[in-house]
Amino acid sequence: MLEHFFQCPYCWEDISMLLDRSVRVQTYVEDCEVCCNPIELTPQFEDNELVSFRAENIEQ
């Protein structure tokens, strides 16, 4: 697991989430720990290193 820090696309607070390095490319939804809005996360790993990360709001 890798702890990654980023800004919430809704409230702009700095938050952190644990990312699973065992899956090379993944997309999933987690709620912001500050404002509780859903964030679509898309991390990409190569050789256990994070090479790309997107955190986007989900249009409701």
N, C-alpha and C positions, 0 to 999 in steps of 0.2 A: 504494500500500500504506500501511496505517496500523498502527503499533505500538500495541497495546492491553494494558494491565496489568490483571490480575484475580487473584482467589484461586482456587486449585485446589479443587474441591468434595470432594476426597478427603483431601489432606494439608494444606490450608489455607495452603500456601506462596504467596507472591506470585510470579506468573510473567507472562511477556509472550508474545504471539503477533502475527504479522503478519496483518492482515485485508485482504482484497481489496475495495476500494471500488467496483469496476466492476460488482459484482452487488448489486442493491438489497437483496434478502432472501435469505439462504442458511442452510443447516444442514449441518454437517459434523462429523466426529470427528477430534480430534487427541489424541495422548498427552501427558500432563503431562511437562514436561522434568525434574521432580524425582522424582516417584514412578512415572512411566510408566503410570499408569492412563488409560483412554480418557475423554475429556471431549467431550460433545456441545456444540458452539458454535453459537449462533444470533445473528449480528449483523444489524442492519438499518440501512440508510443512506438518507438523503434529502439530495439536493443535495450528495453527497460527504461529508456529516457523519454520524457515528455517532449514531443516535437511540435505539437499543435494543441491549442485549447480554445474552445468557444463556449461562452455562456450567454445565452440569448433569452429574452422574455418570450413567453408563450401568449400569443394573441388570444384573447377570450371574447 
